[in-house]
């Protein structure tokens, strides 16, 4: 009981999801898509199809950004001169 009272979220994170934290992007992007499209669509025709499309677009864009950053850090930055 005493260790839980001293728990500080940002200084002592819970180690339960460290191996698969990136998979939490899918429910996060799905919920953002559901809420955003529910507020922005004038009619709810084809609502779920557009939600799934937006979810795929968000996940794809973040995956593409991750690939670009990996290439930048692993390939491009080591080529830079050290002066």
N, C-alpha and C positions, 0 to 999 in steps of 0.2 A: 504494500500500500504506500509506503513512504517513497519508493522510487517513482511511482506514478505522480506524486505530488510535485516532484522536482523535474518533471518532463518539460523540456523547452523544444517546441517543434522545429525551429530552424537550426538550433545548435546541436540537438540530438535527434536526427530523423529516425523514423521507424525503418528497419531494414527489410521489411516484408516484401516490398515491391521493387527492389533495386534491380533484379534480374529481368523484369519485364515491364518496366515503367513506360516505355515507348508505346506499348499496346494500348495504353489509356488514351492515346490520341483518337482512336476510333469512336468510343462513346462520347468523348468531349466534342469532336467535330459533328457527330450525329445530333447531339443535343443542341449545339449552336445552330445547326441547320434547321431543326424542327422549330425552334423559337423564332429565328430570323424570318423564315418563310411564313410562319403563321402570322407574323405581324406585317409583313410586306406584300403578300399576295392579295390582290383584290378579290379573287375568287379561289376556292380551294379545289379547282379542277386539276387533276394529276398532281396532287399535293405530295404524295409519298414518292412518286417517281422523281420529282424535283428535289425532294429532301435527300434521296439516295444519290442523285447526281451531284448535288452540292457537297455531300459528305465525301464522295469519291474525289471531287475536285480539291477539297481542303487537304485530304490525306495525300493525294498525289502532289500537290504543291509543296507541302512540307517535306515529303520524301525527296522531291527534286532539290529543294533547298539544302537538305542534309547531304545529298550527293555532291552538290556544288561546293559546300563547305569542306567536306572531306577531301575532295580533289584540291581545293585551294590550300588547305593546311598540310596535306601529305605530299603534294607534288609541286605546287607553285612556290610556296614560301621557302622550301629548302633550296630552290634555284636562285633566290635573291642573294646578291653579294653582301658579305658581312664587312661593312666598313665602319 
